[in-house]
Amino acid sequence: MLRGKEGCLNQLLLIEDDTLVLEPLQRFLAQKGFAVQTAPTLEKAYALCQNGKPQIILSDLHLPDGSALDFLK
């Protein structure tokens, strides 16, 4: 298990709209010890971040509702 400061699991937000990429990547990261949340759109990613900031964000660049670069600003 990967643990960040204070012994918490590393929280990772995976933003990807293609399920053929999302599902195996989510499984792989979870097996490596990450607590993975997923979002298929920027809108959903923003909503998830309202509940707490992830330690790591891994995102597709081009999403249905915008660019991941805009999200990261």
N, C-alpha and C positions, 0 to 999 in steps of 0.2 A: 504494500500500500504506500502510495505517495502521500506524505503529510506535509502541510505547510506549517507556518507558525502556529503555536498553541495546539498542535496535534490534530488540527482539523483536516479532513480530506480536502485535497485541492479541488476547488470548484471550477469547472470548465463549462463555458457556454459554446456550443457548436451551432453555428448558423449556416444552414445548407438546405436548399430547396429540392435537391435531387435525392430521392430516397435510395437510389442505387449506390450513392456515395455515403449518405448519412448513416444508414443502418449498420453497415460493416464498420465504419469508422467509430460510431458510438459504442459498439460492442468491444472493439479493440481498446479504446480508451478506458472503458469501464473495467476491462480485464487488467489494465495496467494500474488501476487504483484511483482513477479520477471519478469524481461525482459529476456526471455529465447531464446537463440540461440541453435540450435542443429547441431550435426555432427555425421554421422554414421561411420566415420573412423578417424584415427589419422591425415591423410593427410588433411582432411577437417577441423579438429580442429585447426591444425597449421595455415591454411589459415585464419580462422576466427580470430585467435589471432593476426594476422598481422594488422588487422583493429582496434585493441584496446584490451587491456587485460580485461578479465572478472573479476569480483570481487570474483566469486565463480565458481569452476569447480566440476561437479559431473559426474563421469565416470564409465562405465563398465570396469572391469579389463582386460578382454580378448576381443580384437577387431580384425577384419579381417586382419589389417595390423600392428599389434603389441600389446604391453602391455601398459596400461595406466600408469604404473610405469615409463616407458621410457619417456612418454610424459611429466610427471610431473617433471622430472629432469631438 
